[in-house]
Amino acid sequence: MFEKIADNFYFIQRGWLSGNHFVFNGAQKVLIDTGYKKDVDTTLRCIKKTGLDPADVDLIIATHSHCDHIGANKSIQELSGCEIGMHPIERYFIDTKNDWYTWWRYYDQDADFFTVSHSYEDGDTIPLGPLRLRVIHTPGHAAGQISLYAPQQRFLISADAVWDGDFGVLTTRIEGSASPFMQHDSLEKLSKLDIAVIYPGHGTIITDPRNALDRCRKRLETFLKEPQRLGRDQMKKIILYTLLAKSGFPEDTFFAYLSKSHWFSEVADLYFQSRYRETYEEIMAQLLDRRLVIREQGRLMATLKA
C-alpha cells in the first residue's frame, strides 16, 4: 500500500518485520528507510510501484541503523551507486561495523553493512524538491534515531519514536539505562511541534497526533514506574519480531534457541530474577491468548503482518 504525501513524495506502508518506506521521485531520487534484508525483493517491487526504478536512486536516508530499516541499503547502493545519510551516532556504528549495536548479533537478526556518505545533525534541513524536511534527533529506541518534520505541510516522519500509541522497543542493554528518559525527552520535543499527520516507522498513518503522543507518554510513564513492564514489553516485541524474521519456529526448540541468544537471558536477569523458563512460559501464554502467536503444525507463528 502506498499513498501520495506531496508532489512526487510517497509513503509505503509495510508490516512489522520491515519498516515503512518513503520515496521521493523528483529531480533527485530519494528513499527513506529500506526494510529488512529478507524482504529486499518485496521492497524493490514496492518502490517500483511509485514509478521509481531502484537503479536510479541518488540518496537513501536512514532514520536509524536497526536491521528492519536498513535491510536493502547495500543492495540498492550496489545497484544504483547511491549515497546514504544518517545521524553521526548511527554512522559511527555502521562505519565501525558494530553488529551488536545494530541488533544483528544481539538479537540474532540479518543485515549487511554499507557505505555512509552524509551525517545529519539535529536541526539540519534536507531539501526534497520544494519540500524541506527538518531533522529532529529522537533518541530512546536508538541513540542516533532521527525523525523528519515538514513544517509547511505539518507532517512528521517519526521512525520508531512514535507509533499509534506505542514506540519501538527500548533495549537498555544496548542503549543504556537512560534510554527510557531519552525516549521521554524525544516525545516532549515532538509534542511541541505543529503536526497534522504522523507517518510512523511501522503501522498505519496517524491522523490524531496529539492522541498518539499522549498514549506514548502514558505508556512510558508506566514503564518508568514499573520497570518489569518495560522488560515484558521487550520480551514480547522481540519474540514476535524473531518469529517474523524466522518465518516461525518449531515450538519444541524455541525456548532453547532463545536461551542461547544474547538478549533473552539478559532481559530475564535484569527484570525477572533470572527465571528463564517461567518467564518464557508466561510471555508465550499471553501472546497465544491474544492470538499474536498461533500454533501451526508444531510451529509457533506470529500473526502480525510481516
Secondary structure, 3 states (H helix, E strand, C coil): CEEEEECCEEEECCCCCCCCEEEEECCCEEEECCCCHHHHHHHHHHHHHCCCCHHHCCEEECCCCCCCCCCCHHHHHHHHCCEEEECHHHHHHHHCCCCCCCCCCCCCCCCCCCCCCEECCCCCEEEECCEEEEEEECCCCCCCCEEEEECCCCEEEEECCCCCCCCCCCCHHHHCCCHHHHHHHHHHHHHCCCCCEEEECCCCCECCHHHHHHHHHHHHHHHHHCHHHHHHHHHHHHHHHHHHHCCCEEHHHHHHHHHHCHHHHHHHHHHCCCCHHHHHHHHHHHHHHCCCEEEECCEEEECCCC
